Amino acid sequence: MGSFVSRSSPANMSGPVADFVKSAIAKDKVVIFSKSYCPYCTMAKEPFKKLQQPFACYELDHRNDGDEMQSILGDMTGGRTVPRVFINGNFVGGGTDIKKMYSDGRLEKLLA
C-alpha cells in the first residue's frame, strides 16, 4: 500500500499567510509561486525573461510558511502543484501552460 501526504486541515483562507498571498498576487503584474529546484518552475520563468517582463517570484521551498502558502494556492486555484502563475491577479496556469501561451503568442497579449 502506497502512502501519500494529505492535509490534516483545510487552508486558513482568512489568516495572515492567505492575506500575504492575496496581496502578493494583487501587487505585481506577474507573480510566480515556485520551488527553486523545480524544472517546471524554471520553464514558467523563461518566457517572462525572454519578453523582458519583470515578475515577482516566491520560492516556497525557501519559506517557513511555504507549505501553508501551497495549501492556500491549492484552495484558490484547484491545484497544489507549482508553479502557480498569476497575471494581472488571475491564475493562468503552470509551466507547460505558460510555455504554450508563449509559443502561440497569447502570453504577450496578456502582458500588453
C-alpha positions, 0 to 999 in steps of 0.5 A, spaced: 500 500 500 502 506 497 502 512 502 501 519 500 501 526 504 494 529 505 492 535 509 490 534 516 486 541 515 483 545 510 487 552 508 486 558 513 483 562 507 482 568 512 489 568 516 495 572 515 499 567 510 492 567 505 492 575 506 500 575 504 498 571 498 492 575 496 496 581 496 502 578 493 498 576 487 494 583 487 501 587 487 505 585 481 503 584 474 506 577 474 507 573 480 510 566 480 509 561 486 515 556 485 520 551 488 527 553 486 529 546 484 523 545 480 524 544 472 517 546 471 518 552 475 524 554 471 520 553 464 514 558 467 520 563 468 523 563 461 518 566 457 517 572 462 525 573 461 525 572 454 519 578 453 523 582 458 517 582 463 519 583 470 515 578 475 515 577 482 517 570 484 516 566 491 520 560 492 516 556 497 521 551 498 525 557 501 519 559 506 517 557 513 510 558 511 511 555 504 507 549 505 501 553 508 502 558 502 501 551 497 495 549 501 492 556 500 494 556 492 491 549 492 484 552 495 484 558 490 486 555 484 484 547 484 491 545 484 497 544 489 502 543 484 507 549 482 508 553 479 502 557 480 502 563 475 498 569 476 497 575 471 494 581 472 491 577 479 488 571 475 491 564 475 493 562 468 496 556 469 503 552 470 509 551 466 507 547 460 501 552 460 505 558 460 510 555 455 504 554 450 501 561 451 508 563 449 509 559 443 502 561 440 503 568 442 497 569 447 502 570 453 504 577 450 497 579 449 496 578 456 502 582 458 500 588 453 
